[in-house]
Amino acid sequence: MNIKGKINVLLTDCDGVLTDGGMYYFDNGLEAKKFNTRDGMAIKQLREKGIKVGIITGENTNIVKNRAKKLKLDYLFLGVDNKREVLEIICEKEKIDYQNVAYVGDDLNDLEILRKVGFSICPNDACREVKEICTYISSKDGGQGVIRDAVDNLIREAI
């Protein structure tokens, strides 16, 4: 697949992609999520090449805000019900077409945006409906370095 020069923005869901989808709750009311550091390095590589990176998620937690800040993401949209609307906002701001966007998602709420973008990517453990439409199915499960795998095996040729 030749995608050289076609990706300007990589967007991703959070839970089930950047994390294993688990939500850890503690007796004291605190929550935790586990992120994979290799995804962080891949995001850094993309940003160094001028590719904008962002998270679009239905969740609205400080955990995701803190991760986005650490990764110096260009975009962070929390508590999103309609991811397609956010895609439109980003494409308009960047003056790009949907075809210049890669999106990584894992579940039913990602289907609409996965159908719109030029490059749809999912973890190996994504739901069946998502796997049926994606351009690239990572060999990694969510939280196990899906973004790194996609950069190493698909996106690197585009940057």
N, C-alpha and C positions, 0 to 999 in steps of 0.2 A: 504494500500500500504506500503510495507516494503522497505524503502530506507536507512536504517541504515548503516552508514559507507561508503556510495557510493558517497556523494557529497564532492568534494574538492574545487570547485570554483562556485561562484554564479555571473553571469553576467546579466546586465540589460540594456535595452534601457533607455533613459531619458524621453523625452517628451511623455506623454500619459501613463507613468508608474510611474516615480518619481514625475511627475507633472500632472496636469489635462489636459495637451496638449494645454492650452491657452498660447498665447504669448502676453504680455502686452507691448505696445509701448506708450511712452510719447512724448509730444510736443518737449521736449528738446533733443530728439534722444535717450534717454535711454530706455533700455528694462528691463523687469522683468519676473521672473517665480516664482511660489509658490511651495515649497517643503513641504512634511509632515515630521515633526520631529520624528514621530513614526517609519518611515522607517529608519531614522538615528540610532535609538536605536537598531533596528533589525540588521542593518549592523554591529554595534559595537559588538553585541552578537556573530554574525558569526565570525568576526575577532578574538574575544577572544577565540573562539574554534578552531582557526587555519584554518578556511575556508577563502580563498582569495575571494575578492569582486572587481568587476569592472564595469565600464560603457562603452558601445559601442554605439555610437550615430552618426547619420548623421550631427547633429548640430556641430558648432564650435564656442562656445561663452565662454567668461570669466565667465559668470554665472555658467555654468556647471563645468568649471575648479575650481572655488571657492568652489562649493559644494563638489566636489571630494576631494579637499584638506582638507576641514573641516571634512569630513568623514574618512580621511586617507585611501583612497581606494588604493588597490594594483595595479589596472589597470585603465587607462583612455585612451580611443581611441576616438578622435573627428574627425568629417568630414569624416566618414567612408561610403564608397559606398558598399563594400562587407563585411558584418559582418562574413560570413563563413571563410574568409581568416584570420580575427583576431582571431576567435575561434581556428583555426589551429595553429597560432603563440602561443597562450596562452597554449594550450594543449601540444605542443612541449616543451615549456619552463618549464611547471609544470610536465612534464613526466606523463601525465594522458591521459585517453581515453575520447572521447566525452561523454561517459556514466557517467562520474564523474563530469559533469557540469550541473548546473541548469541555465536556461536562462529565463528572464522575458521580454516579448515583447507584443506589442499591435496592430501592423499594418502590412501591406503587406510586407514592407521591412524587417520584422523580420521572415517571414515564413521559409526561408531556414535554418537559424540557429536554429529555434525552432524544425524543423524536425530532426536535427542532434544530439542535446543534449539528455542526459539521462532523464532530467526532464524539461518539458516545462510548463511555467506558464504565465498566462495573467490576466489583470484586467477584471472585470466584463463588462466594456464598450469597450473591444477590438473589432476589426472588426470580422465579422462572420467567415471569413476564418481562422483567428487565433484561435478563440474559438473552432472550429471544430477539431483542431489537438492537443490542449494542454492537458497535463497530469492533470493540476490543474487550474481551473478558480476561481480566487479570488472572494469573495463576495464584494470586494471593487472596486470602480472605480479608474482610474488613478489619482494619486495625493492625494488619500484618505487613504494611508497606505497599498498599495498592497504588498510591501516587508514584512512589519510587519505581515500581514495576512498570507502570504506564510510561513514565519518562524514559526509563532505560530501554524499553522494547517498542515504543510506538512514537512518542512525542520527540525524542532526541533527534530524529531525522528531520523534524520540522523546525528545529531551532539552529 
